[in-house]
């Protein structure tokens, strides 16, 4: 198969696509990483795992996912939860942007209020939920309902680029991934191709060590050229506004409310009320969190105080 766009981008898959599919599925089913969310078809549990995994290594997600489900075991429990508690959990487990916790809580409320507690089963329906983008919607549709399209993430792009010489072009990646997807098999296929990218075709490939099932057809394996598409560099977390926003949420999770000069030293050891990292800097962080609906600001006796929104 081949496809093109305005730049006349083309690609081709091996003639025996069925053999390519069978080899990958057999490799995956023979042995793969046993993450607990791969053993469930519960849409709620899968959604939680997908949102957590967006910015966190999978091995670190395992404990956080289990703790989250212990506390809020189903969509009704999460919808009934205090949003501040959900955000505080997210921060305490270092799960990335706190907005994701807020959106997950709001999505749970949507499922309960608008869908009688039952998740939509298609990517299109799932995208109607708050904070659920195309990738996450497709993953949940695939793994919970076996009704997804081909997943195309960074790992999948790298696999397609190396194995079948698919050019670094989003339309080409989408077309190639869709052509490879066996009809009605999105659950096993998307798990398998992502496993291939995460285990055998990493940045430094482990073709023989991992027993890559596509070595017979792989362009990179044949030529020895294991370059891969450019991956955007994640900004440094240490010292970032994102880090301090998380600290604000974490600290406020343990207090009803705090004034600026009570909160500041708890999130920065070099906080000085009139210094570079002082009240004005802290007000900026709090304003961002207020805009995101995570923190509430009020005036008490002429002083600004902050608390988590409940």
TORLUM-621333 format. One record per residue: residue in three letters; x, y negated, z of N, C-alpha, C in turn. Coordinates in steps of 0.02 Angstrom, whole numbers, plus 50000, padded with zeros to 5 digits. Each point is the difference from the previous one (the first is absolute). Example, Ala and Ser with C-alpha at 12.3 -4.5 7.8 and 13.67 -1.06 7.14 Angstrom:
// residues 2
resn n_xx n_yy n_zz ca_xx ca_yy ca_zz c_xx c_yy c_zz
ALA 50660 50284 50390 49955 49941 50000 50045 49940 50000
SER 49982 49947 49964 50042 49941 50003 49961 49945 50037
END
This chain:
// residues 310
resn n_xx n_yy n_zz ca_xx ca_yy ca_zz c_xx c_yy c_zz
UNK 50042 50060 50000 49958 49940 50000 50044 49938 50000
UNK 49972 49945 49976 50036 49937 50002 49950 49945 50009
UNK 50025 49943 50024 49956 49942 50010 50040 49939 49987
UNK 49967 49945 49984 50035 49938 49987 49964 49941 50028
UNK 50035 49943 50007 49969 49938 50020 50026 49946 49953
UNK 49993 49937 50019 50020 49946 49956 50074 50003 49982
UNK 50040 50030 50044 50071 50005 49988 50019 50065 49964
UNK 49948 50037 49977 50011 50063 49965 50040 50050 50042
UNK 49983 50003 50064 50031 50049 50045 49973 50069 49983
UNK 50044 50049 49994 49978 50068 49985 50033 50049 50047
UNK 49970 50057 50008 50026 50053 50042 49975 50066 49973
UNK 50028 50054 50021 49977 50066 49978 50009 50050 50055
UNK 49955 50048 50005 50003 50054 50048 50020 50064 49963
UNK 50024 50049 50036 50016 50064 49968 49939 50029 49965
UNK 50012 50040 49950 49945 50028 49961 49956 50045 50043
UNK 50030 50038 50045 49963 50047 50042 49983 49967 50067
UNK 49952 49955 50000 49981 49965 50062 49973 50048 50052
UNK 49966 50053 49978 49973 50048 50048 50055 50033 50040
UNK 50056 50015 49968 50056 50031 50036 50030 49952 50050
UNK 50004 49936 49981 50026 49948 50045 49955 49996 50062
UNK 49936 50000 49990 49953 49997 50056 50006 50061 50045
UNK 50000 50058 49969 50002 50062 50039 50064 50005 50042
UNK 50055 49978 49971 50064 50004 50036 49999 49956 50062
UNK 49973 49940 49994 49999 49954 50057 49953 50025 50055
UNK 49940 50021 49981 49952 50023 50050 50026 50062 50037
UNK 50031 50046 49962 50027 50060 50032 50057 49982 50049
UNK 50042 49953 49980 50054 49977 50045 49972 49969 50063
UNK 49949 49958 49993 49970 49967 50058 49966 50050 50046
UNK 49962 50046 49971 49962 50047 50041 50045 50051 50034
UNK 50059 50011 49971 50047 50047 50031 50030 49972 50064
UNK 50014 49935 50001 50030 49970 50059 49996 49924 49995
UNK 49974 49967 50051 49998 49927 50000 49999 49975 50072
UNK 50014 49936 50009 49999 49971 50067 49930 50005 50028
UNK 49995 50023 50062 49935 50016 50029 49974 49943 50043
UNK 49984 49944 49968 49971 49944 50038 49928 50016 50019
UNK 49978 49981 50060 49933 50021 50023 49943 49974 49957
UNK 50008 49941 49969 49946 49974 49958 49993 50039 49935
UNK 50049 50043 49985 49993 50043 49941 49959 50062 50016
UNK 49983 50008 50064 49960 50058 50020 49927 49981 50013
UNK 49981 49940 49981 49931 49978 50010 49971 49972 49936
UNK 49935 50004 49994 49965 49967 49945 49952 49947 50027
UNK 50012 49979 50063 49959 49949 50032 50022 49931 49974
UNK 49954 49964 49969 50017 49937 49968 50026 49949 50051
UNK 49971 49999 50059 50022 49953 50052 50072 50014 50020
UNK 50016 50063 50014 50067 50018 50020 50051 49985 49945
UNK 49980 50012 49939 50045 49986 49943 50009 49926 49990
UNK 49947 49961 50007 50006 49927 49994 50049 49973 50052
UNK 49993 50023 50062 50046 49977 50053 50072 50016 49981
UNK 50012 50061 49975 50068 50019 49982 50027 49958 49942
UNK 49957 49984 49952 50022 49961 49943 50017 49928 50020
UNK 49959 49971 50042 50013 49931 50021 50063 49998 50043
UNK 50009 50048 50044 50061 50002 50041 50062 50009 49958
UNK 49995 50039 49947 50059 50018 49960 50023 49945 49953
UNK 49962 49946 49996 50017 49948 49951 50067 49967 50014
UNK 50021 49999 50062 50062 49965 50015 50041 50037 50053
UNK 49987 50064 50008 50032 50038 50052 50020 50069 49973
UNK 50059 50024 50019 50022 50066 49978 49951 50053 50026
UNK 49988 50050 49957 49949 50050 50016 50014 50037 50065
UNK 50063 50015 50013 50016 50036 50062 49981 49960 50062
UNK 50004 49933 49995 49981 49957 50056 49925 49992 50006
UNK 49964 50011 49945 49928 49992 50000 49966 50057 50038
UNK 50031 50059 50001 49968 50059 50029 49974 49987 50070
UNK 50043 49977 50045 49979 49989 50069 49950 49943 50006
UNK 50010 49946 49961 49954 49944 50003 49930 50022 49976
UNK 49999 50039 49948 49936 50025 49972 49964 50042 50051
UNK 50036 50045 50033 49969 50043 50050 49975 49959 50059
UNK 50039 49952 50022 49980 49957 50057 49938 49959 49981
UNK 49998 49974 49939 49944 49960 49977 49936 50042 50001
UNK 50004 50061 49974 49941 50043 49996 49979 50026 50069
UNK 50047 50006 50045 49982 50018 50069 49957 49944 50030
UNK 50017 49939 49984 49965 49943 50030 49936 49984 49963
UNK 50001 50003 49934 49941 49986 49958 49992 50058 49951
UNK 49967 50054 50020 50001 50062 49962 49959 50000 49935
UNK 49955 49952 49993 49960 49998 49938 49982 49928 49984
UNK 49967 49991 49943 49988 49933 49976 49952 49962 50046
UNK 49954 50036 50032 49955 49966 50047 50038 49973 50061
UNK 50047 50040 50025 50039 49978 50057 50042 49939 49983
UNK 50029 49999 49940 50041 49943 49981 49956 49938 49990
UNK 49942 50009 49970 49954 49943 49991 49979 49970 50066
UNK 49992 50042 50051 49980 49976 50067 50057 49971 50040
UNK 50062 50009 49976 50058 49978 50038 50006 49924 50001
UNK 50034 49976 50051 50019 49930 50003 50057 49988 49950
UNK 49990 49952 49956 50050 49988 49947 50068 49983 50030
UNK 50000 49962 50054 50063 49983 50033 50038 50062 50022
UNK 49964 50051 50023 50032 50062 50021 50031 50036 49941
UNK 49965 49998 49943 50026 50034 49940 50064 49965 49976
UNK 49998 49933 50000 50059 49961 49979 50058 50012 50048
UNK 49985 50001 50064 50053 50011 50049 50031 50069 49992
UNK 49959 50050 49985 50026 50068 49986 50048 49998 49941
UNK 49980 49965 49947 50040 49996 49939 50068 49970 50015
UNK 50000 49946 50038 50062 49967 50017 50044 50044 50044
UNK 49970 50032 50050 50039 50040 50047 50033 50060 49966
UNK 49972 50021 49942 50028 50057 49964 50041 49978 49939
UNK 50013 49934 49995 50042 49973 49946 49978 50024 49932
UNK 49936 49989 49985 49971 50024 49938 49994 49948 49945
UNK 50039 49946 50005 50000 49951 49947 49950 49945 50011
UNK 49977 49970 49945 49957 49941 50004 49937 50014 50041
UNK 49987 49957 50049 49942 50009 50043 49934 49992 49963
UNK 50001 49964 49944 49939 49993 49961 49972 50068 49980
UNK 50044 50049 49991 49976 50066 49979 49956 50031 50054
UNK 50016 49988 50063 49958 50024 50055 49933 49966 49999
UNK 50001 49934 49989 49937 49962 49997 49956 50025 49943
UNK 50030 50010 49941 49960 50022 49943 49975 50071 50009
UNK 50040 50043 50032 49978 50068 50012 49939 50000 50046
UNK 50002 49957 50051 49943 49994 50046 49939 49974 49963
UNK 50009 49951 49957 49944 49972 49962 49973 50051 49950
UNK 50044 50039 49970 49977 50052 49953 49958 50051 50037
UNK 50020 50019 50060 49960 50047 50040 49930 49972 50013
UNK 49997 49936 50016 49935 49969 50010 49957 50001 49937
UNK 50032 49989 49942 49963 50004 49937 49972 50069 49988
UNK 50041 50051 50011 49978 50069 49989 49940 50016 50044
UNK 50002 49978 50062 49945 50014 50046 49938 49959 49982
UNK 50009 49935 49987 49943 49955 49989 49970 50007 49931
UNK 50043 50011 49949 49975 49999 49931 49993 50069 49969
UNK 50033 50050 50030 49999 50067 49969 49979 50054 50050
UNK 49968 49980 50055 49975 50048 50050 50055 50046 50024
UNK 50061 49975 50004 50055 50039 50028 50032 50049 49951
UNK 49979 49998 49937 50027 50045 49949 50042 49961 49950
UNK 50061 50022 49988 50045 49964 49956 49978 50008 49927
UNK 50007 49946 49960 49994 50008 49927 50051 50051 49976
UNK 49985 50034 49944 50043 50055 49979 50042 49984 49938
UNK 49989 49943 49969 50038 49983 49939 50048 49943 50015
UNK 50052 49993 49958 50045 49943 50009 49963 49933 49997
UNK 49952 49996 49954 49963 49937 49993 49960 49984 50062
UNK 49967 50050 50029 49961 49989 50060 50043 49984 50060
UNK 50057 50034 50006 50044 49988 50056 50032 49931 49998
UNK 50011 49974 49940 50029 49933 49994 49954 49945 50026
UNK 49937 50016 50011 49954 49951 50028 50012 49990 50074
UNK 50039 50045 50031 50014 49993 50071 50054 49949 50012
UNK 49995 49964 50055 50047 49947 50016 50071 50025 50003
UNK 50045 49968 49964 50071 50015 50003 50021 50063 49963
UNK 49953 50033 49966 50016 50061 49964 50012 49982 49926
UNK 50063 50000 49980 50019 49984 49932 49996 50060 49955
UNK 50017 49991 49936 49995 50055 49951 50039 50062 50019
UNK 50062 49991 50024 50041 50059 50016 49970 50040 50058
UNK 49982 49965 50054 49972 50034 50059 49933 50032 49983
UNK 49958 49965 49962 49935 50028 49981 50010 50064 49960
UNK 50047 49999 49954 50011 50059 49959 50028 50057 50040
UNK 50044 49985 50048 50028 50052 50042 49946 50034 50042
UNK 49955 49960 50030 49946 50029 50041 49952 50040 49956
UNK 49984 49973 49942 49955 50037 49954 50032 50067 49979
UNK 50066 49999 49991 50035 50061 49980 50002 50051 50057
UNK 50025 49979 50058 50016 50047 50052 49939 50020 50042
UNK 49950 49958 50003 49939 50017 50037 49947 50033 49956
UNK 49994 49976 49938 49944 50021 49958 50021 50032 49934
UNK 50065 50002 49986 50024 50029 49938 49970 49965 49939
UNK 49989 49935 50007 49968 49961 49947 50043 49939 49980
UNK 50064 50006 50009 50042 49942 49985 50030 50001 49931
UNK 50031 49944 49983 50040 49995 49939 50072 50016 50018
UNK 50044 49996 49952 50071 50013 50013 50028 49946 50045
UNK 50034 50020 50054 50034 49952 50043 50065 49978 49967
UNK 50012 49934 50000 50062 49974 49972 50031 49954 50052
UNK 50048 50027 50038 50036 49959 50049 50074 49998 49979
UNK 50042 49972 50042 50070 49993 49983 50032 50067 49987
UNK 49984 50051 50041 50029 50066 49990 49978 50031 49934
UNK 49936 49993 49984 49975 50028 49937 50031 49966 49940
UNK 50007 49935 50004 50033 49964 49945 50071 50025 49989
UNK 50036 50010 50055 50069 50024 49994 50003 50069 49967
UNK 49953 50044 50020 49997 50067 49971 49987 49997 49925
UNK 49950 49961 49980 49982 49996 49929 50055 49968 49959
UNK 50032 49950 50028 50054 49965 49966 50058 50048 49986
UNK 50017 50039 50050 50057 50046 49993 49981 50063 49960
UNK 49945 50031 50017 49984 50065 49970 49981 49994 49927
UNK 49958 49951 49982 49973 49997 49933 50018 49936 49963
UNK 50049 49963 50027 50026 49940 49968 49944 49949 49987
UNK 49952 49998 50046 49946 49950 49995 50031 49932 50016
UNK 49989 49950 49957 50032 49934 50012 49973 49966 50063
UNK 50039 49953 50025 49981 49963 50060 49947 49949 49982
UNK 49939 50025 49993 49943 49960 49978 49938 50028 50034
UNK 49962 49958 50036 49943 50024 50039 49948 50037 49957
UNK 49986 49973 49941 49951 50033 49957 50024 50069 49979
UNK 50065 50005 49985 50027 50065 49980 49998 50049 50058
UNK 50017 49978 50060 49997 50044 50058 49929 50024 50012
UNK 49952 49955 49996 49930 50019 50011 49977 50050 49948
UNK 50019 49989 49937 49978 50045 49946 50032 50069 50008
UNK 50065 50002 50014 50034 50064 50007 49973 50038 50060
UNK 49990 49966 50056 49974 50034 50060 49930 50027 49988
UNK 49959 49962 49965 49931 50022 49985 49999 50059 49954
UNK 50046 50002 49951 50004 50056 49954 50021 50064 50035
UNK 50044 49993 50049 50024 50059 50036 49948 50028 50049
UNK 49957 49957 50027 49952 50022 50051 49952 50053 49973
UNK 49999 50060 50031 49951 50050 49978 49930 49979 50020
UNK 49953 50008 49956 49931 49980 50013 49973 50034 50062
UNK 49971 49959 50045 49969 50027 50060 50048 50027 50053
UNK 50064 49983 49994 50050 50026 50047 50041 49944 50033
UNK 49968 49943 50012 50039 49943 50025 50028 50013 50070
UNK 49967 50040 50041 50025 50011 50068 50069 50034 49999
UNK 50005 50057 49969 50063 50036 50000 50051 49965 49955
UNK 49978 49973 49944 50048 49970 49954 50034 49938 50029
UNK 49961 49955 50027 50029 49938 50027 50045 50014 50060
UNK 49980 50048 50041 50044 50020 50055 50065 50028 49972
UNK 49995 50041 49948 50059 50034 49973 50049 49951 49967
UNK 49974 49955 49960 50045 49955 49964 50032 49950 50048
UNK 49965 49979 50053 50030 49956 50050 50052 50038 50041
UNK 49986 50064 50014 50049 50041 50035 50064 50008 49959
UNK 49992 50008 49935 50059 50006 49957 50043 49937 50005
UNK 49968 49942 49998 50037 49937 50006 50031 49990 50068
UNK 49968 50026 50052 50024 49990 50067 50051 50050 50023
UNK 50005 50058 49967 50044 50054 50023 50056 50015 49950
UNK 49983 50005 49936 50050 50020 49950 50027 49941 49960
UNK 49956 49952 49984 50019 49946 49955 50004 49934 50038
UNK 50037 50001 50055 50010 49940 50039 50048 49953 49964
UNK 50017 49945 50033 50048 49953 49970 50064 50037 49981
UNK 50024 50043 50047 50054 50046 49983 49967 50068 49990
UNK 49996 50025 49939 49961 50060 49986 50031 50063 50029
UNK 49957 50049 50015 50022 50065 50026 49970 50055 49956
UNK 50014 49995 49937 49968 50043 49950 50006 50075 50016
UNK 50063 50023 50006 50011 50071 50012 49986 50019 50072
UNK 50020 49957 50047 49989 50014 50070 49926 50008 50017
UNK 49958 49958 49970 49928 50003 50013 49964 50045 49951
UNK 50036 50029 49954 49969 50044 49950 49949 49965 49957
UNK 50018 49940 49976 49952 49960 49961 49970 50042 49944
UNK 49934 50004 49996 49968 50043 49950 50001 49971 49929
UNK 50022 49937 49994 49999 49968 49934 50069 49996 49967
UNK 50049 50036 50028 50067 49997 49971 50001 50022 49927
UNK 49958 50047 49982 49997 50025 49932 49986 49944 49950
UNK 49958 49952 50021 49978 49948 49954 50033 49932 50014
UNK 50035 49993 50055 50020 49934 50026 50055 49968 49958
UNK 49986 49941 49976 50048 49961 49960 50061 49982 50042
UNK 49988 49978 50063 50056 49980 50043 50044 50060 50017
UNK 49970 50057 50013 50039 50060 50016 50043 50022 49941
UNK 49972 49992 49941 50037 50019 49939 50058 49952 49986
UNK 49988 49935 50009 50050 49950 49981 50046 49979 50057
UNK 49979 50013 50062 50039 49977 50057 49989 49927 50017
UNK 49953 49968 49968 49985 49929 50012 49940 49996 50048
UNK 50015 49987 50064 49947 49999 50051 49983 49929 50022
UNK 50007 49953 49955 49976 49933 50015 49925 50003 50011
UNK 49973 49948 50030 49928 49998 50016 49974 49930 49995
UNK 49934 49990 49995 49972 49933 49997 50021 49958 50060
UNK 50005 49936 49989 50016 49955 50055 49945 50002 50052
UNK 50019 50000 50063 49953 50000 50055 50008 49935 50038
UNK 49947 49961 50009 50007 49937 50038 50029 50013 50069
UNK 50045 49957 50021 50031 50007 50065 49953 49974 50054
UNK 49990 50040 50051 49957 49980 50056 50037 49947 50041
UNK 49970 49942 50012 50034 49949 50041 50019 50028 50069
UNK 50055 49975 50027 50023 50023 50065 49947 49986 50053
UNK 49987 50050 50041 49951 49992 50054 50029 49964 50060
UNK 50064 50017 50015 50032 49972 50059 50006 49924 49994
UNK 49971 49964 50048 50003 49927 50000 49950 49966 49956
UNK 49956 50038 49968 49951 49971 49954 49939 49974 50037
UNK 49961 49958 49966 49937 49977 50029 49954 50059 50013
UNK 50004 50050 49957 49958 50059 50009 50016 50034 50066
UNK 50065 50003 50017 50019 50031 50064 49971 49961 50059
UNK 50005 49934 49997 49976 49960 50056 49924 49997 50003
UNK 49967 50003 49943 49927 50006 50000 49980 50063 50037
UNK 50035 50055 49986 49986 50063 50034 50011 49995 50074
UNK 50053 49965 50020 50013 49992 50072 49945 49960 50034
UNK 49976 49948 49966 49945 49960 50028 49940 50045 50014
UNK 49981 50041 49951 49942 50043 50008 50012 50050 50056
UNK 50060 50027 50004 50016 50049 50051 49996 49970 50070
UNK 50028 49940 50008 49998 49967 50066 49929 49982 50019
UNK 49962 49970 49953 49932 49980 50016 49955 50060 50015
UNK 50019 50058 49974 49962 50060 50015 50000 50018 50074
UNK 50049 49974 50036 50006 50015 50072 49976 49942 50044
UNK 49975 49947 49971 49978 49941 50039 49933 49975 49972
UNK 49959 49972 50044 49938 49970 49977 50014 49940 49955
UNK 50045 49957 50022 50022 49943 49960 50064 49972 50029
UNK 50039 49967 49958 50063 49970 50022 50009 49932 49968
UNK 50027 49953 50038 50019 49936 49972 50064 50007 49959
UNK 50014 49948 49960 50058 50004 49956 50064 50014 50038
UNK 50011 49965 50055 50063 50007 50036 50003 50064 50042
UNK 49943 50033 50008 50001 50066 50031 50013 50054 49948
UNK 49971 49989 49941 50007 50049 49945 50069 49997 49969
UNK 50026 49940 49987 50062 49992 49963 50058 50042 50026
UNK 50017 49995 50065 50058 50038 50025 49990 50076 49997
UNK 49937 50022 49995 49987 50071 49997 50013 50029 49930
UNK 50003 49957 49950 50012 50025 49932 50068 49980 49973
UNK 50032 49949 50030 50068 49980 49980 50040 49981 50062
UNK 50059 50028 50007 50041 49983 50058 50027 49929 49994
UNK 50004 49974 49937 50026 49932 49990 49945 49948 49992
UNK 49939 50017 50022 49945 49952 49997 50016 49940 50044
UNK 49992 49940 49972 50007 49938 50038 49944 49954 49977
UNK 49958 49976 50046 49939 49963 49980 50011 49947 49947
UNK 50054 49962 50004 50011 49946 49952 50055 50017 49950
UNK 50022 50064 49999 50055 50020 49956 49976 50023 49932
UNK 50048 50025 49961 49984 50026 49933 49949 50056 50004
UNK 50008 50043 50049 49952 50054 50011 49961 49983 50063
UNK 49957 49951 49994 49961 49975 50056 49926 49999 49985
UNK 49967 49950 50028 49927 49998 49994 49976 49994 49928
UNK 50033 49957 49961 49976 49991 49931 50010 50064 49959
UNK 50056 50032 50009 50012 50064 49966 49948 50052 50021
UNK 49986 50004 50065 49952 50048 50025 49929 49983 49977
UNK 49984 49935 49998 49934 49981 49974 49991 50024 49928
UNK 50053 49997 49960 49996 50024 49931 49984 50074 49996
UNK 50034 50040 50042 49985 50072 50003 49928 50012 50020
UNK 49978 49965 50052 49932 50010 50025 49948 49977 49950
UNK 50015 49947 49962 49953 49977 49949 49991 50052 49946
UNK 50056 50033 49980 49995 50053 49951 49957 50058 50026
UNK 50011 50018 50062 49962 50055 50030 49927 49982 50010
UNK 49988 49936 50014 49931 49975 50005 49965 50005 49932
UNK 50036 49979 49947 49971 50004 49933 49984 50072 49980
UNK 50042 50046 50025 49989 50071 49984 49947 50032 50044
UNK 49972 49962 50047 49948 50026 50044 50026 50045 50055
UNK 50065 49996 50015 50028 50043 50052 50006 49967 50067
UNK 50010 49934 50000 50011 49962 50062 49951 49943 50004
UNK 49976 49985 50060 49956 49943 50012 50038 49947 50039
UNK 49992 49937 49980 50033 49944 50034 49947 49957 50034
UNK 50017 49974 50058 49954 49956 50036 50041 49950 50040
UNK 49965 49948 50024 50032 49950 50042 49976 50009 50071
UNK 50046 50006 50048 49984 50006 50071 50040 49946 50037
UNK 49964 49952 50028 50032 49947 50040 50057 49967 49961
UNK 49985 49985 49936 50048 49965 49959 50056 50043 49973
UNK 49997 50066 50010 50052 50045 49977 49970 50051 49951
UNK 50038 50015 49947 49979 50051 49952 50012 50069 50030
UNK 49948 50043 49999 50008 50068 50023 49979 50047 49944
UNK 50030 50059 50001 49987 50049 49947 49977 50065 50031
UNK 49956 50035 49964 49978 50066 50021 49985 50041 49937
UNK 49999 50066 50008 49980 50042 49944 49925 49994 49989
UNK 49980 49999 49937 49928 50002 49985 49973 50068 50018
UNK 49944 50003 50031 49970 50062 50022 49939 50016 49958
END
